[in-house]
Every structure is written in structure tokens, then in C-alpha cells.
């Protein structure tokens, strides 16, 4: 079952290849193994994603990518999330590549993007400094110019995919304006710390003290940086929404299967009206999230921009986050005591929902952003 | 004939807005109840003359044939102008049914008078002993020569006192399976033997009625579809009805009233209110996404499956939640009868509370909708 409203043949084929990748990689079992090791990116699997072209799904063809849209990125993300694939697809193949492709350092793009697409270079995006703050401009990190380039100082939090990152795309104030810089992991003055997340993956914190970046390491100048970052964050919020739809879809399927087979009082528990109505309300939340997602991917691929794009991205992330949390929580309840065991997969889905919901702004943060945009004239008429 | 779908959205919106502003009677704006025929006849005819009465009908039958995107704009502008609900069973229910299930003779005989405002329809489904269990209906129709002879009674028939015609579900055979002996027939309300008794509702209005049939004769040619196949047609029609009830139009009206009140009482400074309002705004915006999906399906000529029930659930329950926030936002005014002055405008605080009550009851109560979804969509055991 695909969760897109009207899958074209091409979309259905793509969804099937993603499902096939997940099956062959036995990813749920692998997610269990990786979490014990505190790792989240198996380089062989990452190369597998690269070989299928998916790391370059949004990258223009002239940089070795597929040059496709958010529609396709969302299909890949949704399918990978159904299988609890731990690799940072959205953080890298959507967020990082969108920033680079929207930047104005053509030479840098030509060098780095093909390596990212090939799975040889894994950048993570370090933009956020405070929990709940979704404005990419609300930062304190600074980049001070000197003869050879820039000196960066500041602290970045909540970096997805930091564990395995080779480099960071860092936002900083430069002469009062926002700019973006490329900071290799082993740069002098850069300290990466990691904190464990519910699903076994990590959230990175990057401390920068006078980190020297060469002049060509400014990947987006103040002329384009804010717009490139804002667009990339809206895209990533929508694709994270697709991941959440994948997570909730599988958790609901597992629960419905259980309701059909688990017998108590001589009947399958799914025949009890109290549980049926509960399941219907979860399904309704899933379908709302799916409908908003479908509208958002279509609108973003049709070039929706500015405040309406931000409003729609927020609406998608808010609904998907809330629906996934509710469905996965209730999946535990519908499974009864077995749902509270580590052996039961619904717990893995619950934890992934917690991580994806909190990342890039949770439901509350996105509702607030939506309200702010809607209050502006010509804001959220989506 | 204008191809409205060829207009840009903005141009189409502007054209609708100008016409509605100029022509819809001021005293009928934001009416706290359904309009009676004598009140809205001129407006109905003005729309008809303009060719704008049936936005969702195909052009060959006098409709505008709007695409889903344009249809939503039409509803938004209707809402914005505060246009009340007319006796619209012909436009929203029986017209689309005759287009889909009727024959050419029926289309020629019954569709033009709907567009011309000569026939006003009402719906004869529920009976005193057949509510949620509609298929147990007992009103009988016996074939005598070329006529059906109908005996029994229908209840909760909205606007029967304004109607010239009624479409009725009648029992034409006593089969083992109660769904299999039901037919769908059209009856002229002037036929001898029909008595209409209005019923006062909780808001004090007489909108619905009981209709008594005492040896009422209607031509066999008024049978829509096959004999004893009425249940299937009714279910198809309920699909339309659930789509209609699922429209974001009426909840949008309640939202508008909340915003008028919020401005006057300066509730924008109250964070608890703003958070709740934003949640409901998103519930409504997401309803729009889900609704667009179904409108799109209808426009592509696809039958609506049982999953459309979730649209009805979400729309009617969102409407109720909005009506409850309106009362909360009004503070002590929350119990005031009728219109209260609010800034430059006036708002009837209790009206949405009353008008949103029947939505979760009629057209199959929301509990029945959840049963349908559990059985036919989630395939849970019986």
C-alpha cells in the first residue's frame, strides 16, 4: 500500500524499489543491531542508496544527481522509514543537498555534490542553536573575515547525521547577515559531542572556536544564504513528514494485524467496537497526514515559495508529528503488555516517531510558526 | 459559455467575490439557520441565471464543471460572503444521483427544473423506527400497473415544507436480506395522500419534518436504477452526502466568527486561546487537503469508497470543536441567545453550537461511520 494519493506509474515503481531495498537489507533487524553499537550509518548500505541514485534524488543532473522532485524524495523517505532504516537520508539527501544546490558557490557545488551523490562524502547541517527556534536567522554564531577567509565561533545543536558526518554546513552571521560555511569534521577548533536519542541514533552538538575556513569555504553568501537555508528547511520538514507517514503507516499495520489475530474472550480483539473505533481514529489521523503531505509535495514541486510554502511545510510537519506520536503510542496500547516489550517492533516505531517529531521543530513549534505566518497579510492561504 | 477553469485562480476568485458582494442580499449574510425557500428564491434564480448554481455539475447539465481547485475557491468565496444554505437537496443530492444512476428521460425531466428553481427536493430516508439501522425501513411501495402505491412515513426530512419533490427509499420486496428489497423512487409532493408535519428543533427552528404517505401513487417511470437496487444507489448518494457534509465550508464560517470575536475581545494576547485556535485552524486546513482529495476523485469520475466516511467524521467533529471554542471565547456571553454586538459586527455565539450538532448524527451517525470504516476499510473482524 502506498500512501500517496494518486501514484503515477513511475511513483509506484519507485515505491516498490524502496520496499525492495528495505526487504533485502532486513533493516528492522539491522536497526536493532546498530543501536547497540551506537552507530547509525552502515557505509555499505549508504553506498547501496547511492548506487540506486537516491542520494542524488534532488541534485541537478549536471552534478550527477537525478534532478527529481520532492515527490520522489518523499517516496524514498517514506519507504525507508517504514523499514526503520537508520541512515540519515533526509538530513543528507534532502537538507544538505538542497542547501548546496540553492547556494551560489558554483565551483564548490561542482566539487562536492557529485561526491555526496556517490555516497563518498557525508555532510551534516549545523544550523540550529536553540530548541523550538525555527527561524534560521535567529543565531549567534559569527564568521569574522580575515585575509585568508573566515573565523567561525558559536555552538550548534540538534545536528542529525553528525555521528558519521565528514563535514558540516554551518550557518553564521557574517557582517550582520546570514552566510553558510563548509567546516570539515577534523577542523582545528571544532568539537563534536553526541547525545543518544530514543531510537539509538544521536543528536550532534558542534562547538566552534575560531575555526578557520578558507574564502572558498563560504558556500552561500549573504545574498542567497537565508533563502537557500529556508527552502532547504521547508523541504526537509516536508520529507521528515513523509518519514513520519511511513512510520505511522507501518505501526498501524502491525496493530491492525495484531487486532485480527489476537484472541481474547473467544474472539479476535479487533471485533470489539471500543478498539475498532479507536483504530478508525488512528487511521483518520494517518489519512489526514497523508493528504496534507500529498498537497505539500505537489505544491513544492510546483514552485510554491515564500510564506505560503513555509505555512504548508509547517502544516505538514505539525500534522505528521502529532499523528505519528499518537498512532505509535496507541499501537503500544493495542498490543497490550507485549507492546511494552523491547522484542516487539512497535516500540521501535514509537521511538523513531519521537525522534522524527522532535527534529526540525515539533508539532507545537510548527503550529506557532503557522500562526505567525497566518497573521501576516497574504500569509497562509494554502 | 465561459470556461472558468481556464481563468487564473485569482481572476476566478475576484469574479466570484464581485458577484457575491453585489448580489447576495445583505440581510441573509451569516444567517444562523438554513434559509427557507421564500427567502432565498431570488438568490437561487440569480445564481441560476448567471450559470453558477451548480458548480460541481458537468456543463452539459447546466453546471460549471469546476476543477477541484476552482470548486474549493467557489466554496471559500461562498463562505466569505456569508451565503446561507438553501434548500439544496436537488443540487447536491438528487441531481448528481440522476446524472449517475438515472436514465436519459429522467435527466431531461428532472435536471432542468432543478437548475430553473422550479423543483425543490427533499430526502425521504429515515423513519421513526429506521434511523442508524436505515436498511430496516418499512415504508412500502407496491406496483399496481404503471404506478407504485406508497404507504408509511419518513422523518427528519429537512425542508420538506418547502419541497416540491421528494426522493424516497421504499421497500419493494421482503427479501431475507433487508438491504435487497429497497428501491429509490421520485415523488411529486403535490400527489394526494402526502401530509407534512414540521418538527421544531433544539435551536427553535422548523427545518425538519415528518412526511406521511397514505396510498400515494407515483409513476413507475420515477424509479431510479433497477427495482430493489435502491440500497446501492442510496449508498452511492450517501457518498455524495458525506462529501457534502465533509466540505470545510461551514466550519470555516464558525472560524470566521471566532476571529471576529477574538479581535473585539483582544484574545490574541491570550496564549492559551491562540494555541487552541491554531490547533483548530490546522484541523480545518488539513480537512481542506483531505476534502480536495475526494473532490478530485469525484471529478475524475471515480466512485467514492467507504473511506469517505472519515471525511464526514473529521469535518463534523472539527465543526463542533470550533463551535465549542466560540462559546469559550465569548466568556459570560457564551450563554446569550441570539446576536450579540461585537465591535462593529455582531455574532450569534450559540448558532454554530446548535447547527453543528446534527452533523454527527445524520447521514449515518459518526459511530456508524466508524463501524463502516472498521469493517470495510480496516477489514477488522465482525
Interface residues (C-beta under 8 A of the other chain):
Chain A: X5 X6 X256 X259 X260 X267 X268 X270 X271 X273 X276 X277 X279 X280 X281 X283 X284 X287 X288 X291 X292 X294 X295 X315 X318 X319 X364 X367 X368 X370 X371 X374 X380 X382
Chain B: X274 X275 X277 X278 X279 X281 X282 X285 X286 X287 X289 X290 X292 X293 X296 X307 X310 X313 X314 X367 X370 X371 X373 X374 X377 X378 X379 X380 X381 X382
